[in-house]
Amino acid sequence: MATLTARDIMTPDPITVTTSMSVRDAARAMVDKGVGALPVMDEDALVGIVSEGDLIMQDVKMVFPTYIHLLDGLIMYPPATARFESELKKAIGATVGDVMSAKPVTVQVNTSVEDIATLMVDRDVSRILVLDGEALVGIVSKSDIVRSLIIGE
């Protein structure tokens, strides 16, 4: 039996969004199309992925900057400041570019389903974008992996 590849199980031609699209419009696109994530493009280049989780940010726990008392003054601990600014920006981001995950996990069209499943587990992601060279051609979700078990019988 032939080994199934990304091309065999992917959803082709995924709906994409741009970094400048509003979070509201991206959410509307997800609902209208019944998808949980959208690749983010900048012209013809893939720059990220935005998921339902990125949009709703329901589990974000804001960590406020840590202050250190030193000689009757307050000093803000820099790493805490950077994390706080990043989380705040993501929590109130108005555009897809503000909330997307940059550097999405990708595979080529000829990648085996086994390798895709392994990558999903190793990288703790639910979706992987499929490229043909540099061009975005599809998306594979965990559901596609499960369906492939039936196809492969």
HUSULWO-V621273 format. One record per backbone hydrogen bond with DSSP energy under -1.0 kcal/mol. CO is the residue of the C=O (numbers start at 1). NH is the residue of the N-H. If there is no record, write none. Layout:
co=CO nh=NH
co=CO nh=NH
//
This chain:
co=4 nh=113
co=5 nh=9
co=6 nh=10
co=11 nh=139
co=17 nh=41
co=18 nh=21
co=19 nh=97
co=21 nh=96
co=22 nh=26
co=23 nh=27
co=24 nh=28
co=25 nh=29
co=26 nh=30
co=27 nh=31
co=28 nh=32
co=29 nh=33
co=30 nh=34
co=30 nh=35
co=36 nh=52
co=38 nh=50
co=39 nh=17
co=40 nh=47
co=40 nh=48
co=42 nh=45
co=45 nh=42
co=48 nh=40
co=49 nh=101
co=50 nh=38
co=51 nh=55
co=52 nh=56
co=53 nh=57
co=57 nh=60
co=66 nh=77
co=68 nh=75
co=70 nh=73
co=73 nh=70
co=75 nh=68
co=77 nh=81
co=78 nh=82
co=79 nh=83
co=80 nh=84
co=81 nh=85
co=82 nh=86
co=83 nh=87
co=84 nh=88
co=85 nh=89
co=86 nh=90
co=87 nh=91
co=88 nh=92
co=94 nh=23
co=96 nh=100
co=101 nh=49
co=105 nh=129
co=107 nh=131
co=108 nh=111
co=109 nh=7
co=111 nh=6
co=112 nh=116
co=113 nh=117
co=114 nh=118
co=115 nh=119
co=116 nh=120
co=117 nh=121
co=118 nh=122
co=119 nh=123
co=120 nh=125
co=126 nh=142
co=128 nh=140
co=129 nh=107
co=130 nh=137
co=130 nh=138
co=131 nh=109
co=132 nh=135
co=135 nh=132
co=137 nh=13
co=138 nh=130
co=139 nh=11
co=140 nh=128
co=141 nh=145
co=142 nh=146
co=143 nh=147
co=144 nh=148
co=146 nh=149
co=147 nh=151
co=148 nh=152
co=150 nh=153
//
